Amino acid sequence: MSGQENIELVKQCYEAFAQGDIERLLNYMKDDVDWELPLVEGVPFSGKRQGRNAVGEFFALVGSFQELREFRPEEFTAQGDRVVVTGRYAWLVKPTGTEFSCEWCHIFHIAGGKFSKFKEFTDTNKAALAYELVASNPLKAATRPGADQPAAH
């Protein structure tokens, strides 16, 4: 595939993600895809995974712990079998009620019309701070003001 075709593939992946169509997104991956985010203490979905099923579990965890507020890919660069994308996102961390936003860089390796490797670089400190309340005191996070609590009758 040409560099422009690889960029189009990545754009289709982002479109599927933005629409919440994780099944479609997973179909753009090879069965044995390598998936890597920085390892962040207290963030349950951070780190490495291998295989499409493990990546599906990753997205389920993300949905359990975070709500997407903004996702904006900005620049796409292709060279050979790689596509590098820079952008911004903003998230709400559900257990803490904390929002954070930062820039990111994604690197995709494309093989046979699907991506075989994904790696993210981002501001891990912002994510760690947003999850800090959960890591330091899970009970406090569950009872923070505004947390989902049973209504008093």
RAPEHU-V444566 format. One record per backbone hydrogen bond with DSSP energy under -0.5 kcal/mol. CO is the residue of the C=O (numbers start at 0). NH is the residue of the N-H. E is the energy in kcal/mol with one decimal. If there is no record, write none. Layout:
co nh e
CO NH E
CO NH E
This chain:
co nh e
1 5 -2.3
2 6 -2.2
3 7 -2.2
4 8 -2.1
5 9 -2.1
6 10 -2.5
7 11 -2.1
8 12 -1.9
9 13 -2.4
10 14 -2.2
11 15 -2.3
12 16 -2.3
13 17 -2.9
14 18 -1.8
15 20 -2.6
16 19 -1.6
19 21 -1.5
20 24 -2.0
21 25 -2.9
22 26 -1.4
23 27 -0.6
24 27 -1.5
25 28 -1.6
27 114 -2.5
29 32 -1.6
30 51 -2.2
32 50 -3.2
33 117 -2.4
34 48 -2.7
35 119 -2.3
37 39 -0.6
37 46 -0.6
39 42 -2.1
41 43 -0.8
42 45 -1.7
46 36 -1.9
48 34 -2.7
50 54 -1.8
51 55 -2.2
52 56 -2.0
53 57 -1.9
54 58 -2.2
55 59 -1.7
56 60 -2.3
57 61 -2.7
58 62 -2.3
59 63 -1.4
60 64 -1.9
61 65 -2.9
64 93 -2.2
66 91 -2.4
69 89 -2.4
71 87 -1.8
74 85 -2.0
76 83 -3.2
78 81 -2.1
80 109 -3.5
81 78 -2.3
82 107 -2.9
83 76 -2.4
84 105 -3.0
85 73 -3.3
85 74 -1.7
86 103 -2.4
87 71 -3.2
88 101 -2.1
89 68 -3.0
89 69 -1.7
90 92 -0.5
90 99 -2.3
91 66 -2.4
91 93 -0.8
92 95 -0.6
92 96 -2.6
92 97 -0.7
97 92 -3.3
99 90 -2.9
101 88 -2.2
102 122 -0.7
103 86 -2.0
104 120 -2.6
105 84 -2.7
106 118 -1.8
107 82 -2.2
108 115 -2.9
108 116 -1.2
110 113 -1.2
113 110 -3.3
114 29 -2.2
115 33 -2.4
116 108 -2.3
117 35 -1.9
118 106 -2.5
120 104 -2.4
121 123 -1.4
122 126 -1.3
123 127 -2.7
124 128 -2.6
125 129 -2.0
126 130 -1.6
127 131 -0.8
130 133 -0.8
130 134 -2.0
131 135 -2.7
132 136 -1.9
136 140 -2.1
137 141 -1.9
138 142 -1.2
140 143 -0.8
143 146 -2.3
146 148 -0.6
